[in-house]
Amino acid sequence: MIDSDNRLQALVELTRTLGQPAMNYVIVGEGNTSCRVDDETFYVKASGQGMHGIGPDGFVQIRAAPILEMLERSPGDLEAQKAVMQAARVDPTAKLPSVEVTFHAMLLAECAVPFIGHTHPVAINRILCSSRAEQFARRRMFPDEVVLCGPESVFVPYCDPGLPLALAIRDAVRAYIAEQNDAPKVILLANHGLITLGKTPTEVLNVTAMAVKAAEIFAGACALGEPVFMTREDVYHIYQRPDEIYRRQRFVQGS
């Protein structure tokens, strides 16, 4: 595992990779990433920072408690929320955090993962901006999609970015955990984008890449007629096979 001293550099490298123009995952200032530092704080991309070529100064360290408290008791309008986000900075002179700091704090806490990547891949948003978005989230088409992305994805209807979106994601994630007895790997936001969760930056990259591949296959299958989905029984058979569990664990470390 990556120790806390090296997590910021690992987050920088993860963010730069997700932001590579050839990936078609984000452009300009789209997307954001985060990682837990310790039990009390985490790093998140600062507002308005591009992911491609970002450096350590493009991130801000945040105290989680004030952000999580805001999800329980809203401080009021957007200006009041922004004041809480500013006050949550460990360094009060640091850049402002992304408005999506709320869902990062919540997911790091509730899903017990240290790394999160949020992107807007063209291949995925093509589907999320269509009437087939929830179908794509709920079903699986091929084994490696199951192995890396889980038996299904969390689907969240469109919400205003910021606190409303974080609350909607929290409700959907809690329902998923209650049903699956496990945290999700993939969260799909209608008309918005993709969130992937991982134990390592490598896992975030692998899950993102597989989710994008699945989107491309789904769109191609729709163009040729109708997607042929795996049955629920086949999905869980693959997900729970010992050899596939072993592969999934190896993909976390990239070996």
N, C-alpha and C positions, 0 to 999 in steps of 0.2 A: 504494500500500500504506500501511497505518497504521503510523506510526513508534512506537517502543517507549514514548515519553512519553505517547502518546495511547491506548495499548492498554487501559489500565485503564478509562478512561471509555467506550471502545467496548464493553468487556466488560460494564460496568454497564448500558449501554443495551440490549445484546443480551439480557441476563438479564431485565431488566424487561419487554421485549417478549414473550419466551417465557413469562413469568410472568403476563401479563394474564389475569384470570379468564375473560374472554369467549373466550379461545383454547381453554380446556379441556385445556391441556397439562399443568398441574401444579396442585396445591393444597397449602396449608400449607407444609411444608419440603421438599416433593418436588423432585427434579431438581437439577442442578448444571451449571456451565459453567466453561470454562477458556480461557486464552490464553497463548501463549508470550511471554515478555518479551525474552529473549535466549538465547544458547546454553546458559546454565546454569540459568536460573530461569523459572518460570511462575506466573501467578495462577490460583487455583481458588477457587470459592465455599467459604466457611467452613461448618463443620458447624452444622446447625440453623437456617440462614438461609433465610427465604422468598425466592423469586425476585421476586415482585411488590413493587415499591417499594424494592428493595435499593439500597444506596449503596456507595461505594468501601470503606467500613469493613466491608462484608460479605464481603470477599475477603482471602485471605492469599497472600503471595508465598512460593513453595516452591523449594528447590534440587532440581533433578531427579535428580542423581546418587544420593543416598541412597535415593530411592524406586525408581529403576531397579535399583539393587543389591539391594534387597529382593525384587524379582521373580526375580532370579537365585539368591539364597540367602536363604530365609526366616529371619528372626531368631527365630522361634518362635511362641508363641501370640499371641492378639489384643492382649494387653497389651504384649508386646514389639514388635509391629508398630506399635501406637499410639505407643510411645516413639520409634521411628524417624521417624514422621510429625511428631511434635512437634519433634524435633531438626532436621528438614529446613526448618523455618521460617526465613526470612531474618531476621525480627524475632521473637526468642524470646518477646516479650510479646503477639504477635498471637493472634487467635482460632485455634482448632484447625481444620485443613482437613477437608473432607468425607472420610469413610472411602473414598470412591471416587477419591481422589487418585491411587491406584495406576494405575487404567486411564487416567486423564487423562495422567499422566506418560508412560505407555507409548505411547499413541496420538499424542501430540504429537511424540514421538521417532521412532516407526517409520513413521508415515504422512506426516510432513513437512508438517503443516498447522498454522497458528497459532491456529485457533479451534475449539472443540468445544462442542456443546450436548447435554445429556442431559435428556430429559423423559419424562413418563409419560402421553402423550395418551390420553384415553378411547377414541377411535376405533381407535387402534393396539393398546392393551392388551386391548380386546375380542377381538381376533384372537390376540394373543400368549398369552392365557389359554384358547385353544381348541386343538383337534386340527389346525387348519388353519394354525398359525403358520409352520411351515417352508415350506409351499406358498406362502404369501403372500410370504415372504422370497425364495424362489428364482425366482419367475416375474414377468412384467411384463404389464400389460393394455393400456397406451396409450402413445403416443409421448412425451408430456411427462414421464411417469413415468421413462422410460428416460433422457431428456435430463438431468434434474436428479438422479435418484436412482441412476443407473448401471444396468448391464445386469442386476444382481441385488444383493441385500443380503446382508451377512454375517449368519448366523443362529447364535445361541449358546444352547444349552439352559440351563435354569435352574441358577444357581450362587449360593452364598452371597455377598452383597455384600462387597467388600473385596478382599483378595489373591486368594482362589480365583477370583472373577469376572474379575479383571484377567488372570490366567494363562489362563483359558478364552478370553477375548476375544483375547489375544495369539496363541494357537494358531490360532484361526479367521481372524484377520486375516492372519496370515502365509500361511495356505493360500490365501486369496483373492488376495493379492498375487502369489503364485507362479503362480496360474492366469491371472489377468487382466493381470498386468504393470502394475498400477496400484493405488493405494490405494482403499478403498471410500469411498462417500459416506454410506452408511446401514448401521448395525449394529442388529440387532433382538435383544433379550434376552428369551427366553421367560419369561412370567409376571413381567415386570419393566418393560421400557420401550424407548425409542428413543435412539440416539446418532447425531448427525449431525456431519460433519466439513466444515470449509470454509476457504478462503483468506481469507475476510472474514466479518464478522458477517452481512452481507447474504446470503452463500451459505448459511450455517447456517440462517438464517430461511427462505430459499426452499426448501431441501431439506426442512426440517421440515414446512413447509406442504404441499409436494407429497406427502410420505410420508403425511401425515394424509389428504389428498384420496384417495390411492390406497387407504388403509384403508377409507374410507367407500364407495368404489366397489366394493371387494372384498366388503365385508359385504352391500351391496345386491345384487350379482351372486349371492352365495351364497343370499340370501333368495329370489331369483327362479328358482333352479335351480342351475346350475354356472357359475363364471367361465369366460369364453372368453379364453384367454391368447394373446399374440403368440407366434409361433414363435421359436426361438432365432435363426434366420437373420434374421428381421425385426427382432428386438431389436438385433442387432449392426449391421445395415444402418443403422438410425436412429442408433445411438450413434456410428458412425464417419462419418456424412455430414458433409461440410465445412460445410454451412449450419447443421446442428444443433450442431456443435462451436463455430461462431461464436456461436450463440444461448447456449450453455452458458457461454461466456466472458463474454458480456454480463450474464448473470444473476449472475455472481460479484460484479460491481460494482453491480448493481441498475439498469442502464441499458440 
